[in-house]
Structure formats: C-alpha cells, structure tokens
Amino acid sequence: MQTAANILVGLVAALHAYILVLEMFLWERKPGRKLSGFDASMAKATAPLAANQGLYNGFLAAGLVWGLIAADPTGYRVQVFFLSCVVVAGLYGAATANRRILFAQALPGAIALAAVLAAG
C-alpha cells in the first residue's frame, strides 16, 4: 500500500509541477490559452496573476516531493499537510473559479491523501 501511496503523491506533485509550467511560462502560448480559454489580449493581461498562481502550485509540488524524500514521521506528516492543502485549494478553486478544478486538482489530491492515510 505504501508504494501505491507514494506513486499517487508523486503523480499529484507532477501535476502541480505541470501546472506551474503552464501558468508561469506558457500562459500566453497555445497550451496556457487553451487551459484558460482566454484570447491573446486577456492572456497577456492576466499573465502576472497566472504566474503567481503557478508559483503557489510549485510550492505544493515541492512540498509533496519533500514529503516523499523525508524520513518518517516527518515525510508522512508533510505529505498529509500538503495533500490537504491541494484538496482545500482545489475545493476553493472549484467554488470560485471553475468547477473543472474539482476534478483536476481536488479529486487527485483527495485520492492520494486517502492512500497516504491508509498506508500510514
């Protein structure tokens, strides 16, 4: 069960690293504009906000990686904390920005959190 939990945590970390790249570096290009649905002028106007969001996603990814490499009990606690942050951020984003965030962020985080708790 621990291996499955670690794989899920790694996948959530990779997802947030990917979101970092989209929001910080590709926001005004085709992949970022496809994600946001913005035209070129709106993407340019919102790029600083997206970069800020991307940075926060990078912090989530870094925290999850830290949780994977830290020895227990610290690693376990760090994973639980950062996965909880992912779930809360996903729920908030779904409620305030776009319902798709519930499935793209909160659900993977919740599944990984459940696996970590079950393995712990």
N, C-alpha and C positions, 0 to 999 in steps of 0.2 A: 504493500500500500504506500510505503514511503517513496518508492521510485515513481509511482504514478503521481503522487502529490508534487514531487519535485519537477516532473515533466510539465504538469499543469502550471505551476508557478513560473517555470521558465517560459512557457508559451505566453502567459499574461505579461511577463517582463518584455518579451519580444514584441508583443502587440503594442505596448506603450512606447518602446523604442521606435517602432514604425510610425506611430502617431507623432512622436517628436519630429521625425524627419519630414513627415507631411506638413505639419504645422509650422515648423521653423524654416524649412528650406524649399519646400515645393508648393507652398500655399498659392503663389501666383502662377504656377505652371499647371499643366493639364491634370496631374493627379490630385493636387490640392483643390483646384477649382471643381473637379468632379465630386470630391468629398463634400465641399461646401455648397455647391450649386450656384456659386457667385459668378457674375461676369467679370471681365478683366478689371474694370474700374472698382468694383466692390471688393474684389480680392486684394487689390493694391491698397485700398483704404483700410481694410481690416487686417492687413499683414502684421502690424505690430501687436495687435491683440492675439492673433493666432500664434505668433512666435512666443508670446508669454504663456499661452496655454500649452504649447509644445514643451516649453521648459519644465512646467509642472509635470507633464507626462514623463519627461526624462527623469525627474526626481523619483517618481513612482517606480520606473524601471530600475533605477539604481538601487532603490531600497529593496526591491524584490531580489535582485542579484546579491545584494549584501546578505539577505536572509538565506539564500541558497548556499553561500560560501561560509557563513559564520557557524561556529560550533554551537550545538545546543547547550543550554536552553535559549541562548540569545538568538540563534538562527530561527528557531520556531517562533519565538515572540515577535521578531522582526517581520517574518512572513505574515503572521496573523495581523499585525498592525497595518502593514502596507496593503495587504489584500482587503482589509476593512476600509482603508482609505479609497481604494479602487472602487469598491462597491458603493460607498457613500457618494463619491464623485460621479459615478455612473447614474445613480438614482437622481441626484440633483440635476445632472445634465439632461436626463430624460424628462424630468419635470419642467425644466426651464428653457431648454434649447431645442432638443429634437428627440422624439420618442425612440428613434433607432439606437440612441446611446444606451438604452436599457439592455438591448441585445448585444451590442458591440462591445460594451465595457462592463456593465454591472453583472450580467449573467456569467461571462467567463470568470470574472473575479469571484463571484459567489460560488461557482463550481470548484475553483481552485481552493478557496477558503474552506469549503466543506471537506475537500480531500485532505488538506493540511490538518484540520481539526480531527478528522477520523484517524489519520495516521499518527497523530501526536498522542 
